[in-house]
């Protein structure tokens, strides 16, 4: 089949690789000048387990604290926020309350299953390509109080039921696992996840782009998609759907289109009658050179209270967190950045070199109010969806791509995906 993929972030690159492996004629259309230039550029780097990343899903690290609006709100309303953003925030907060109760909603349970499948698929790909995108093994969720521990109970039970290896440890054991943790920071305990991982998302996306090209995939950069055209009957190959680029008067025909365009996806779907509650949630990362290995994380940790991650990526430390609704051109929010620096120095004083060589990044993650992505058939012939991954893009990319490729080939995927369809939002 002739298949167009819209978007060359980690989701688009992984989808291109899997479809090219299956023998399809793949064209990837990307508006930027290179792959992984937007949400996949400098994300927090955490891979698995799926539910214990800072913004993986509402309620995953316990109920959202504080009010919906105001300076203490978990999600900051930045300048440029619209009424649609506020409506999304209300839906997200409602989903947070549902996710904090047992049993967890089906889509949230499916998220963890898909994340574990994706982690296995990622390792298969790395073994095939003989590459390593600066991965590190193991993780800790740091709990400052017993209340934070109690709030995690529903998710920890789900992980246990799914067979995920985890150990609830006291402060002394946590500091033996991560010797660089400050002995002075308040620590009630931690959740140790020996199977957790972190890695360089952008590096892996570039690896996948190269591997897909070697399999025959074409990448067109500077190709902004202006419109998706509904499928029409083709004379020879059945259903055609169209992709119209900016500045072109006619649509390019393809047998199928896979939409992996992140935050831009909602605007492309709306003219086709598909409305998804997709919001652009902005977050920050700070990447700093390693200063002293003994005082730095050996792998990855998550501060449950502040929803901030700290990961070791090669010779760098990356700190990620914060969530803002508002225009993408908004200036950096200094209090959020100061909180990232503060959490880093609270837990790992002296581990990072902060006097020079520091990269500060504000990225956009396209997120749905209940956390998991939309994956599978759109309901329109020839149009497939792989979008809205939020904080899960890096963790889910390999698994989502394989599921999508299987569906396109009319094979039964190896993991259940039905709870991740777009129709789940009909109840919102």
Secondary structure, DSSP 8 states (H G I E B T S, - for coil): -EEEEE--SHHHHHHHHHHHHTT-EEEEEESSSSSS-STTSS---EEESGGGSTTSSTTTTSS--S-SSSTT-SSEE-TT--HHHHHHHHHHHHHHHHHTSSS--HHHHHHHHHHHHHHHHHHHHHHHHT---S-EEEEEEEESSHHHHHHTHHHHHHHHHTT---EEE-HHHHHHHSTTS-SSS---EEEEEEEEEE--HHHHHHHHHHHHHHTT-EEEET--EEEEEEEEEETTTEEEEEEEETT-SS-EEESEEEE--GGGHHHHHHTTT----EEEEEEEEEEEEE--GGGS-SSEEEETTTTEEEEEETTEEEEEEEEEES-TT----HHHHHHHHHHHHHHSTTSEE-SSS-EEEEEEEEEETTSS-EEEE-SSTTEEEEE-BGGGHHHHHHHHHHHHHHHHTT---SS--GGGSGGGGGG-
